[in-house]
Amino acid sequence: MNNTMYLEFLNESENESFARVVAAAFIAPLNPTVEEMAEIKTAVSEAVTNAIIHGYENTVGMVHMEGRISERTVTFIISDDGCGISDVEKAREPLFTGKPELERSGMGFSIMESFMDKVEVRSKLGDGTEVKLIKTIGL
């Protein structure tokens, strides 16, 4: 099976749950296990939450969500056109948060990495961030 979808939505917190539902509906034809479904939904949720909270520094912006299915491999690309991450490696460290005043756990990237087969992060200051989440269903 091969399929692609693209979605844009405002960086509003209520859109995080919307993104989870879209991800679940998109991968449903692959008949993932309950665990696979939960892991993918959680990873997508973490990436979208990062874009919503960190991407635009208190301004309105768009979050982009692309989904691809190639055979049994699912790829979700979550991106924003916001401020970018100054130090991607530091941001990927467990417990690091750029927003401690919001009581963030700093575990978003760790959660994504534990649930997906591969996580790639590209970011450029002033130009936004892209998080690519890859997982093969049924391994």
N, C-alpha and C positions, 0 to 999 in steps of 0.2 A: 504494500500500500504506500502511496505517495500522496501528500497533501501539504498545502501551505495556507496560512491565514495571517492577516495583519490587522492590528487594532490600535487605535490611539484614544487616550482618555486623559482628562484633566488630572493633575497631581492632587486630587482630593482623597482623603483617607478612606472614604467609603468605597472608592474604586478598587481598593485592595481585594475585597471580597468578590467583586465583579470579575477581576482578573483570575482569581482561583476557580470560579465557576466556568469561565471560558476555557481555561487550561484543561479542566476535567472533561468538559464536553468535547474538546478537540481530540483528546487522546482516547476517549471511550471506544471508538471502533477497533482499537488494538486489543481490547479486552484485558486491560492490566489487572493485576491482583489488587486487592484493597490496599495492601502495603505500598505497592508501586504508585497507585493513584494518590495516596496520602503524601508520599514523599515528593512527588512532582508538584502537587498543589502547594505544599509547604515551601519548597524551594522557589517557586514562582512568586509566592506571597512575600517571601523575604526580599527578593530582588525588586519587586514592585514597591514594597514598603521603603526600601533604601532610596529608590528614585523619588518617591513622594516626599520623604522627610529630608533627604540630603541634597537632592538634585537642584532645587531652585531657590534655596535660601529665602524663604518667606515671600516668594513671588509665585504667580500662576504660570504654569507651564504644562506641556504635554508629556505624557509617558507613552512610549511606543512599545508594543508587544507583538513580536512575530513568532509564529509557530511553524515548525516544519516536521513532517514525518517522512522518513525515507526507510522503506521496509519496516523494521521494528525499532528504529532509532528515532527518538523524539528530541528536537532541539527547540528551546525557547530562547529568544533574544529579547531582553528587556533593556530599554535605553531611554535616556533623557538628553535634552540639549542644554542642560544647566551648567552649573559652576565647575563640575569635574572634581576629581579626587587628586589632592596634591601628592600623596604617597600611597599608591595602591597596595604595595606589600605591607605597609603598616596597617592599612584599613582591613586587610585580610587576617590580621592577627586576632586570635580569640580574646574577647573582652575589651578590645579597642572600640571606642565610640567617639565620633566627632560631635556628638550631641549629649554630653552627660547630663545637662540640665533637663533633658526630656526623659531621663531615667531609662535610657536605652541599654540593652544588655551587652551589645557589642559582639553578639554571636551570629549575626546574619550570614556572613560569608562561611563561617564554620558549619552552620546548619546546611547551607546550600551544598558545600563540599561533601558533607557526610551522606546526603541523600541522592546526589547525582553522580554519574560516572566521571564527568568532567565539568569544570567551571572555568571559564575564561573571563577576564576582566580587562577592558581597555578604557582608559580615561585620559582626557586632556583638559587641563585647566581652562575654564572659560568656554569649553566646547562640549561638555557632557561626558556621560559614562555609558558604557555598553557592557552588559553581563550576559554571557552565553552559557546556557545550561543544557547539558547533553546527557541523555540516559537511553539505554537500550532496554526495551520491555521484554520480559520473558527470558532473561539470562539465567 
